[in-house]
Structure formats: structure tokens, C-alpha cells
Amino acid sequence: DDAIVPKCSYALGYFKPMENLTIANCVCRSSASAIKFGTESNSAFINTTVTGCTIYDTGMEGLYLMTADGALVEGFSVSNITMRNVASPFVLMVGDRARGPEGTKVGQMRNISVSNVVITGPYTETITETMAQNGWDHVKNDLVKTPHRMPFVIGGQPDSVIQNVNLCNIQCVVP
């Protein structure tokens, strides 16, 4: 499943933002997303840094930054990342699954910086075959049916656009 997935949900019965989180110098491999923010999250991710990480052989997203359940994502910095053989290296997405408490609005995403990222491909099915051989039998069927092969996705909602995204020094070689 996903390798690193911070949460800021309403599970405790109140909103508690996650602030000043740093993920640094990690090596991640995943059948799904390597580093993912924003699912089951209704509060906020504020001032988050992801730096110096290597992501490889990942069946879905390398870095998946989203707000699907009403969270605010603000002040997010990604730098010095290397990705190899990742189906969808980078996704910024505002969704609306409406899994928050009643009255929760669509989330917001702003002030995102991505710099010094090297992505190489191509993404190959061999990672799902290897995982299936190692006891992850469900992975191959799930990934073959899922259209997760896009280098970059940035997608907002009509009532919640993604604001102030800075992309700098990104090298992407994915045929």
C-alpha cells in the first residue's frame, strides 16, 4: 500500500491541523503511492517540507498532494527528490469526496513549491509483477485496471482552484 501517509482527520472529534512537518532523506517503494497527503483529512497541512527523498518502483503516485475531504494544504515545499520507475510521479489535486463532518467545504491548496526534482522512466509493469510474486497478488490486477500513467497532474475544482504553485528545475524523462 502507500509508504508515507500523514493524516489530519476529524477522528478525534475536533479539527487538529498538522503543522511544521518535515519528511527528509527517505527511500520509498510502494505498490500504490510513495508519499501521499490529503486522504481522510479534514483539517490542515501547514508548512510541510519533503526533501532529499528517493522514490522508485512505485505503481501509482510518487508524490500525491491532495485535499479530498476538506483539508487546507498551505505552505508545502518539495525539493531534491529523485524518482525512478514511478507510474505518476507528481499529482496536485483538489477533490470533493465529502467525507468530512456535515458542512465541510471543498478543501483549498495554495503556496506550493517544487524544486530540484529528477524523474526517469519509463514506468514498467515489472514492478507489479515482482510485487505479485512477493505476495501482493491483488496489486497487479488493481494497477492494470487503473489509468495511473501521467507524469504531472495539477487539478482543482471550480470553487477551489490551486493557488500560487512554483515549479523550478524539474527534469522529467518519461517516454
Phi, psi and chi 1 to 4 in degrees:
 res  aa     phi    psi   chi1   chi2   chi3   chi4
   1 ASP       - -158.6 -157.0   12.5      -      -
   2 ASP   -66.4  148.0  -56.4  -40.5      -      -
   3 ALA   -83.8  -55.5      -      -      -      -
   4 ILE  -127.7  120.9  -60.9  172.8      -      -
   5 VAL  -141.5   86.9 -170.6      -      -      -
   6 PRO   -66.7  149.4  -19.7   31.8      -      -
   7 LYS  -129.0  154.3  -54.4  -79.5 -172.8 -178.1
   8 CYS  -144.2   67.2   61.5      -      -      -
   9 SER   -91.7  178.2   75.3      -      -      -
  10 TYR   -93.1   17.3 -166.6   72.6      -      -
  11 ALA   -59.5  -29.4      -      -      -      -
  12 LEU   -84.8   -2.7  -61.9  175.2      -      -
  13 GLY    91.1    6.9      -      -      -      -
  14 TYR  -152.0  160.6   59.1   91.5      -      -
  15 PHE   -83.1  127.5  -68.4  108.7      -      -
  16 LYS  -134.1  108.1  174.5   98.5  173.5  115.4
  17 PRO   -69.9  154.0   22.1  -28.0      -      -
  18 MET  -102.0  117.6 -179.8  174.0  -66.6      -
  19 GLU  -123.3  146.7  -61.2 -178.3   76.5      -
  20 ASN    58.0   46.4  -56.2  -44.1      -      -
  21 LEU   -92.2  136.3  172.2   67.9      -      -
  22 THR  -125.0  128.9  -62.0      -      -      -
  23 ILE  -113.8  116.1  -62.5  171.7      -      -
  24 ALA  -136.3  142.9      -      -      -      -
  25 ASN    56.6   41.1  -56.0  -42.3      -      -
  26 CYS   -97.5  152.4  -63.5      -      -      -
  27 VAL  -117.5  120.6  176.8      -      -      -
  28 CYS  -125.5  140.2  -59.9      -      -      -
  29 ARG  -138.2  137.4  176.7 -176.0 -174.5 -157.0
  30 SER  -151.1  149.2  172.3      -      -      -
  31 SER   -76.6  -15.3   63.3      -      -      -
  32 ALA  -125.3 -110.8      -      -      -      -
  33 SER  -100.3  139.6  -60.0      -      -      -
  34 ALA   -76.0  -56.8      -      -      -      -
  35 ILE  -128.3  118.7  -58.7  173.7      -      -
  36 LYS  -135.0  131.3  179.8  164.3  106.9  176.9
  37 PHE  -121.3  140.5  -74.3   80.3      -      -
  38 GLY   114.9  -10.2      -      -      -      -
  39 THR   -85.1  145.4   53.5      -      -      -
  40 GLU    53.0   39.4  -55.1  -61.1  -27.1      -
  41 SER  -128.3  119.4  -64.0      -      -      -
  42 ASN  -113.9  -10.2  -42.6  110.2      -      -
  43 SER  -100.0 -112.5 -173.1      -      -      -
  44 ALA  -151.8  147.2      -      -      -      -
  45 PHE  -111.0  112.2  -65.3  103.3      -      -
  46 ILE  -123.2  129.8  -60.3  171.4      -      -
  47 ASN    56.9   67.8  -62.0  -30.3      -      -
  48 THR  -109.6  138.9  -58.1      -      -      -
  49 THR  -124.7  131.7  -60.3      -      -      -
  50 VAL  -122.7  118.1  177.6      -      -      -
  51 THR  -146.9  148.0 -173.1      -      -      -
  52 GLY    68.4   24.6      -      -      -      -
  53 CYS   -98.8  149.8  -64.0      -      -      -
  54 THR  -114.7  128.3  -60.6      -      -      -
  55 ILE  -124.3  129.1  -61.6  168.9      -      -
  56 TYR  -146.1  160.0   72.3  101.0      -      -
  57 ASP    43.4   57.9  -67.5   -6.4      -      -
  58 THR  -117.0  126.2  -65.1      -      -      -
  59 GLY   -73.8  -19.4      -      -      -      -
  60 MET  -127.7 -112.2  -68.4  170.1   63.6      -
  61 GLU   -91.1  140.2  -61.9   85.5    7.7      -
  62 GLY   -74.3  -56.4      -      -      -      -
  63 LEU  -127.3  118.2  178.6   65.0      -      -
  64 TYR  -119.1  105.4 -164.8    0.5      -      -
  65 LEU  -109.5  112.8  177.2   55.5      -      -
  66 MET  -143.4  164.7   64.8 -173.9  -77.0      -
  67 THR  -132.5  103.2  172.2      -      -      -
  68 ALA  -104.2  -20.0      -      -      -      -
  69 ASP  -126.4   28.8  -58.6  -48.0      -      -
  70 GLY   100.4    2.2      -      -      -      -
  71 ALA   -72.4  153.6      -      -      -      -
  72 LEU   -94.8  131.0  166.3   66.4      -      -
  73 VAL  -117.7  114.7  177.5      -      -      -
  74 GLU  -144.3  136.4 -178.2  170.5   31.6      -
  75 GLY    70.4   57.2      -      -      -      -
  76 PHE  -110.8  122.9 -154.3   98.1      -      -
  77 SER  -119.9  126.5  174.3      -      -      -
  78 VAL  -121.5  128.2  176.9      -      -      -
  79 SER  -152.2  153.7   64.6      -      -      -
  80 ASN    55.0   55.6  -56.1  -46.0      -      -
  81 ILE  -112.9  138.7  -55.1  -66.7      -      -
  82 THR  -119.8  130.3  -58.6      -      -      -
  83 MET  -127.4  138.3  -65.0 -171.5 -152.9      -
  84 ARG  -138.9  129.2  175.5  176.9   30.0   61.2
  85 ASN    57.2   57.7 -162.5   27.5      -      -
  86 VAL  -120.6  129.2  175.3      -      -      -
  87 ALA   -60.7  -51.7      -      -      -      -
  88 SER  -128.9   96.2  -69.0      -      -      -
  89 PRO   -58.4  -41.3  -26.0   35.2      -      -
  90 PHE  -143.5  122.9 -172.3   76.6      -      -
  91 VAL  -133.1  126.0  176.5      -      -      -
  92 LEU  -114.3  121.7  -77.0  176.5      -      -
  93 MET  -146.5  134.1 -176.0   72.7   64.8      -
  94 VAL  -106.1  119.3  175.0      -      -      -
  95 GLY  -119.2 -178.8      -      -      -      -
  96 ASP  -146.3   76.9 -173.8   12.8      -      -
  97 ARG   -82.7  -16.5  -68.4 -168.8  -49.1 -171.8
  98 ALA    59.8   43.9      -      -      -      -
  99 ARG   -95.7   10.1  -70.6 -168.7 -176.1  172.3
 100 GLY   -89.3  178.6      -      -      -      -
 101 PRO   -58.7  156.8  -18.5   27.9      -      -
 102 GLU   -53.0  136.4 -170.8  171.0  -31.0      -
 103 GLY    91.4   -5.3      -      -      -      -
 104 THR   -65.8  128.3  -59.7      -      -      -
 105 LYS   -88.2  170.1  -63.9 -179.0 -179.8 -179.8
 106 VAL   -61.0  139.7  174.9      -      -      -
 107 GLY   -66.9  172.2      -      -      -      -
 108 GLN  -130.4  149.6  -62.1  179.4   -6.7      -
 109 MET  -137.5  126.8 -170.7  176.7  -64.4      -
 110 ARG  -156.7  158.0   58.6 -177.5  172.1 -112.4
 111 ASN    59.9   64.4  -57.1  -33.4      -      -
 112 ILE  -111.8  131.0  -47.8  -63.6      -      -
 113 SER  -124.9  127.7  172.0      -      -      -
 114 VAL  -127.7  122.1 -180.0      -      -      -
 115 SER  -145.1  153.4   63.7      -      -      -
 116 ASN    54.4   62.6  -58.1  -38.6      -      -
 117 VAL  -119.9  132.7  177.6      -      -      -
 118 VAL  -119.6  123.8  176.3      -      -      -
 119 ILE  -124.4  126.2  -58.4  162.5      -      -
 120 THR  -127.0  149.9   56.2      -      -      -
 121 GLY  -134.3 -157.5      -      -      -      -
 122 PRO   -83.3  159.7   32.7  -34.8      -      -
 123 TYR   -68.6  132.0  169.5   70.9      -      -
 124 THR  -124.3  152.5   62.6      -      -      -
 125 GLU   -69.2  -11.9  -66.5  -71.2  -25.1      -
 126 THR   -59.5  -27.5   56.8      -      -      -
 127 ILE   -67.9  -37.5   66.9  164.4      -      -
 128 THR   -71.6  -34.8   55.8      -      -      -
 129 GLU   -64.5  -43.3  -68.0  167.6    8.9      -
 130 THR   -62.0  -43.5  -59.2      -      -      -
 131 MET   -64.9  -39.5  -70.4  177.1  176.3      -
 132 ALA   -62.5  -39.1      -      -      -      -
 133 GLN   -66.5  -24.4  -68.4  168.0    0.6      -
 134 ASN   -97.9   22.7  -68.7  -40.1      -      -
 135 GLY    97.9    2.9      -      -      -      -
 136 TRP  -100.5   54.8  -70.1   77.1      -      -
 137 ASP   -56.6  -35.8  -64.1  -33.9      -      -
 138 HIS   -67.2  -23.6   66.9  -74.8      -      -
 139 VAL   -63.4  -47.9  171.0      -      -      -
 140 LYS   -59.3  -46.5 -174.2  169.9 -176.5  175.3
 141 ASN   -64.6  -41.9  -68.4  -26.5      -      -
 142 ASP   -63.4  -44.5  -69.9  -15.2      -      -
 143 LEU   -75.9  -33.8  -66.0  179.0      -      -
 144 VAL   -63.8  -32.8  169.7      -      -      -
 145 LYS   -83.9  -11.1  -64.2  175.6 -173.5  172.6
 146 THR  -102.9  128.3  -52.3      -      -      -
 147 PRO   -82.1   63.6   30.6  -34.0      -      -
 148 HIS  -102.4   72.1  -74.1  -78.0      -      -
 149 ARG  -143.5   65.8  -70.4 -177.9 -174.3   89.8
 150 MET  -132.1  126.4  -59.1  169.9  -76.5      -
 151 PRO   -61.0  -47.2  -23.2   31.8      -      -
 152 PHE  -137.7  135.9  -75.0   85.7      -      -
 153 VAL  -134.5  127.8  176.1      -      -      -
 154 ILE  -129.8  111.8  -60.3  176.5      -      -
 155 GLY  -140.9  125.8      -      -      -      -
 156 GLY  -106.1 -164.3      -      -      -      -
 157 GLN  -121.4  157.5  -66.7  -78.8  -35.1      -
 158 PRO   -54.8  -35.3  -25.2   33.0      -      -
 159 ASP  -102.3   12.4   52.8  -14.3      -      -
 160 SER  -156.1   84.4 -176.3      -      -      -
 161 VAL   -81.5  153.3  -63.1      -      -      -
 162 ILE   -81.5  130.0  -60.8  173.3      -      -
 163 GLN  -116.6  141.7  -59.4  173.5   22.6      -
 164 ASN    57.4   66.4 -166.7   22.4      -      -
 165 VAL  -103.8  127.5  175.9      -      -      -
 166 ASN  -116.7  115.6 -177.4   15.2      -      -
 167 LEU  -110.5  125.7  -54.5  173.9      -      -
 168 CYS  -143.2  131.6  179.5      -      -      -
 169 ASN    56.4   58.7 -165.1   25.4      -      -
 170 ILE  -110.8  121.5  -62.0  172.7      -      -
 171 GLN  -108.3  121.3  -60.9  174.7   29.3      -
 172 CYS  -131.0  114.0 -177.8      -      -      -
 173 VAL  -119.6   93.0 -179.9      -      -      -
 174 VAL  -134.9  103.0 -179.4      -      -      -
 175 PRO   -65.5      -    2.7   -1.3      -      -
